[in-house]
Amino acid sequence: MKVCPEILNRKARFEYEIVQAFEAGMVLTGSEIKSLREGKANLGDAYALFDRDRLVLRNAHISPYTQASYLNHEPLRDRYLLLNKAEIRKIRHRITEKGLTLVALRIYFTDRGLAKVELALARGRKSHDKRQALKEKDLDRDQQRED
């Protein structure tokens, strides 16, 4: 069985302080699944928000599948996310109460072949916090080299 690549949003962990993570399913078309299995997606600017009572993933770029004909998908379309009601209620409460953002961290496939997205409640970092994170990362890297 072919192992499908994991699509990561590396910028999110640098730009945001992660508070809590959630796993959600996605409503996708067939050509989107095939593109994801090839690893042709980008989560650089992806975030989630509420559209009425449903959670929607925005700005997740899934490239069109090359083998699809006229049934291909729109690369930047909004994709509905699947969570249970208790999780949706908790996320809505945390976003409105504390001013957090819901950011997409990664897209991966489960053992059963289902595409999932890992979302995180995140708080934006200031520029001095980002510099501090870079310094800590450099120190950790230097320490690993010494060991």
C-alpha positions, 0 to 999 in steps of 0.5 A: 500500500502506498504511503500518502504524504502529510501536508504541513503548515510549518509557518503556523507554529512560528507565527502562532502560539498553539493553545489546543489542537483538534482533529476534523474530517473534511468534505472533499471531492474525488479529485481533491482526494487524489491530489492530496494523495499525491501531496499537492496541497498548501496550507500556508494561509489556511484557517477555519471559521464559522459559516452559520453553524458549520465550520469551514476551512478557507485558503487551503490550496489543493491543486487540481488533479491532472488526470481529471477532466471537466469534473476537476475542483476549484483549488481554493474553494471553501471546504466544510469540516466535520466535528461533533456538536460538543467540539464545535460548541467548545471551539465557538466559545473559545474563539469568541471569548478569548479572541483566538484563531483557528489555524490548520496545522496539517492534513494527513490520512488515517489508517482507514484512508480518511483525510483529516485536518489538524486544527489548532486554537492559536494566539498570534505571536508578537515579533519579539516572541518570534525572535525569542523562539528563533533563539531557543531553536538555535540554542537547542540545535547547538546543544544537539550538535555538542551531544 
